Structures are given as C-alpha cells and as structure tokens.
C-alpha cells in the first residue's frame, strides 16, 4: 500500500498500518495536485501497489484568499488533477482510497485578513462535493470531515497544528476510520 499526496500524507504519524500489508509513504510537503500528478508514475505506479491512499489538494486551494476571482477555476483544476490521479491508479490495477481534502485549521492571527473567513473552508467543501462523484468501482472516496471538522468547517482546534497541518491526535482519529476502510479494500 502507498500513501500518496502532500504534507498531510508525509506527516501521517502514526501511519495507518495494519496486519497484512506493507506501507510506503510517498508524501511530499508543499506540492500541489498538479505536482503530485507529475510524479505519480515514478513514486507510486512503479511500486505496483494493491492500494493507494490519496490525500492532496489543500496546497491548490490555499492560494484562493489571494485570488478569489479565480476560485472556480482553481477548484476545477484541483478536482481534475485528483480525478486523473485516481483514474490512472485504477487503470494500473490498484484500488484507490481517495480521502477528501481535509479541512483547514484556524487562520494565523497575523494572516486573518488574507484568509477570508469562509473562503478556504467553502472551497474545500466545494471541491469535496465534486470529488464524491469519483466513487465507484476501484475508487473509494472517504469523507474525513466528520472526524476532523468542527461546526465552522475548520479543523477542530485539538487536531490543528497551524492552519494547514494535523497533529498526532488527528492522525490517530483518522486511523480509526481509515484503517477499517483500507482493510475492507485489501480484503484483510
């Protein structure tokens, strides 16, 4: 099994490990979905995994507070890249567990004007609604917001490590829902 994406995958600790499968982490911090797509063959498909857990897209959406006029175009490009990633993995014969884009944490106080109150959580919700349409066949889509998000659509404070990253408590909470789904998809 391969974990694939940006820093939210790279920093996944403790990893969603279980009996019956080996794990390779191919997260690279700071990358956009387009950059992840560009390295998919080398970093993932070359390993011939049975399952790939994908979580990326926040680095695309984080640009929106600086360019709100481009919101729909940025969301569409992000979703198109994630769809291409999922479909290429599925075409290789592997199963895909696409984790919806995790919600952002609270904006840093110094950056609050730049991080418009609802812009980023709203963009995450909009992208995730589109990602759900990818579910079917070898592609499963998992909504992690019920585990991670508060009523405001942002990462719950007890899970946030800054605005974009999760802490170990968040990953432990995710593992409680992700590991059973991994085991279901792998048949272990």
C-alpha positions in Angstrom: 0.0 0.0 0.0 1.2 3.5 -0.8 0.2 6.8 1.0 0.4 9.5 -1.7 0.0 13.3 -1.5 1.5 16.3 0.1 2.5 17.2 3.6 -0.7 15.9 5.2 0.3 12.4 3.9 4.0 12.9 4.5 3.4 13.8 8.2 0.9 11.0 8.9 2.1 9.7 12.2 1.2 7.2 13.5 0.7 5.7 10.0 -2.5 3.8 9.2 -0.7 0.5 9.5 -2.4 -2.9 9.9 -1.8 -6.6 9.7 -1.4 -8.0 6.2 0.0 -5.1 4.3 3.3 -3.2 3.9 3.3 0.6 3.7 5.3 3.1 1.7 4.8 6.8 2.3 5.1 9.0 -0.8 4.0 12.3 0.6 5.9 15.4 -0.4 5.2 18.6 1.5 4.2 21.8 -0.3 3.2 20.1 -3.5 0.1 20.9 -5.5 -2.2 18.3 -7.0 -0.5 19.0 -10.4 2.9 18.3 -9.0 1.6 15.1 -7.4 0.1 14.0 -10.7 3.5 14.7 -12.4 5.3 12.3 -10.1 2.6 9.6 -9.9 4.3 7.1 -12.2 7.7 7.3 -10.6 6.7 7.5 -6.9 3.6 5.3 -6.9 2.8 3.2 -10.0 6.4 2.0 -10.3 5.8 0.2 -6.9 2.8 -1.8 -8.3 0.8 -1.3 -5.1 -2.5 -3.1 -4.4 -4.0 0.1 -2.8 -3.1 3.8 -2.9 -4.4 6.2 -0.3 -4.5 9.7 -1.8 -4.8 12.9 0.1 -3.8 16.2 -1.6 -5.3 19.4 -2.9 -5.0 21.8 0.0 -1.9 23.4 -1.5 -4.0 24.3 -4.6 -6.9 25.8 -2.5 -4.7 27.7 -0.1 -4.0 30.2 -2.8 -7.6 31.3 -3.1 -7.6 34.0 -0.4 -5.1 35.8 -2.6 -7.0 35.3 -5.8 -10.8 35.0 -5.0 -11.8 35.8 -8.6 -10.2 32.5 -9.7 -11.9 30.3 -7.1 -14.0 28.2 -9.5 -11.1 27.7 -11.9 -8.7 26.7 -9.1 -11.2 24.2 -7.6 -12.0 22.7 -11.0 -8.2 22.2 -11.8 -7.6 20.7 -8.4 -10.5 18.2 -8.8 -9.4 17.4 -12.4 -5.9 16.6 -11.1 -7.3 14.4 -8.3 -9.6 12.6 -10.8 -6.6 12.0 -13.1 -4.6 10.6 -10.2 -7.4 8.3 -9.1 -8.2 7.1 -12.6 -4.5 6.4 -13.5 -4.0 4.4 -10.3 -7.2 2.5 -11.0 -6.1 1.8 -14.6 -2.9 0.3 -13.2 -5.0 -2.4 -11.4 -4.7 -0.9 -7.9 -7.6 0.1 -5.7 -7.8 3.8 -4.7 -8.9 5.3 -1.4 -9.3 9.0 -2.1 -9.5 10.9 1.2 -11.5 14.1 0.7 -9.4 17.2 1.2 -9.0 17.7 5.0 -10.4 20.9 6.4 -8.1 23.8 7.2 -7.3 24.9 10.7 -7.9 28.4 12.1 -6.1 31.1 10.3 -3.0 32.5 11.9 -3.9 35.9 13.6 -1.4 37.9 11.5 -2.9 36.4 8.3 -6.6 36.6 9.2 -7.3 39.3 6.6 -5.6 37.2 3.9 -7.5 34.1 4.9 -11.1 35.3 4.3 -13.3 33.8 7.0 -15.2 31.4 4.8 -13.2 31.3 1.6 -10.9 28.3 2.4 -13.4 26.1 4.2 -16.0 26.8 1.5 -13.6 25.9 -1.3 -12.7 22.7 0.5 -16.4 21.8 0.7 -17.0 22.6 -2.9 -14.0 20.5 -4.1 -15.0 17.6 -1.9 -18.6 17.6 -3.3 -17.1 17.2 -6.7 -14.7 14.5 -5.6 -17.5 12.3 -4.3 -18.6 11.8 -7.9 -15.4 9.7 -8.5 -16.6 6.9 -6.2 -17.3 3.6 -7.8 -15.5 0.5 -9.0 -11.9 0.5 -7.8 -12.1 4.1 -6.5 -13.5 4.7 -3.0 -13.9 8.2 -1.6 -13.8 8.8 2.2 -15.2 11.9 3.8 -13.0 12.7 6.8 -14.7 15.9 7.8 -17.0 14.2 10.4 -13.8 13.1 12.2 -11.8 16.3 11.8 -14.0 19.3 11.4 -15.9 21.5 13.8 -19.3 23.1 13.1 -17.4 26.0 11.3 -16.0 23.7 8.7 -12.4 24.2 10.0 -10.2 21.6 11.6 -11.1 21.2 15.2 -8.6 23.0 17.4 -7.5 19.8 19.2 -6.4 18.4 15.9 -4.7 21.5 14.3 -1.1 22.1 14.0 -1.3 25.5 12.5 -3.7 26.3 9.6 -2.7 23.5 7.2 -1.3 20.6 9.2 -2.7 18.0 11.6 -1.2 16.8 14.8 -0.8 13.2 16.1 -4.2 13.2 17.8 -5.8 14.0 14.4 -3.9 11.1 12.7 -4.9 8.7 15.5 -8.6 9.8 15.0 -8.2 9.4 11.2 -6.7 5.9 11.6 -9.9 4.8 13.4 -11.9 5.3 10.2 -9.2 4.9 7.6 -7.7 1.6 8.7 -11.0 -0.3 8.5 -11.6 1.1 5.0 -8.1 0.1 4.0 -8.7 -3.4 5.3 -12.0 -3.7 3.5 -10.4 -2.6 0.2 -7.5 -5.0 0.6 -9.7 -7.9 1.9 -7.6 -8.4 5.1 
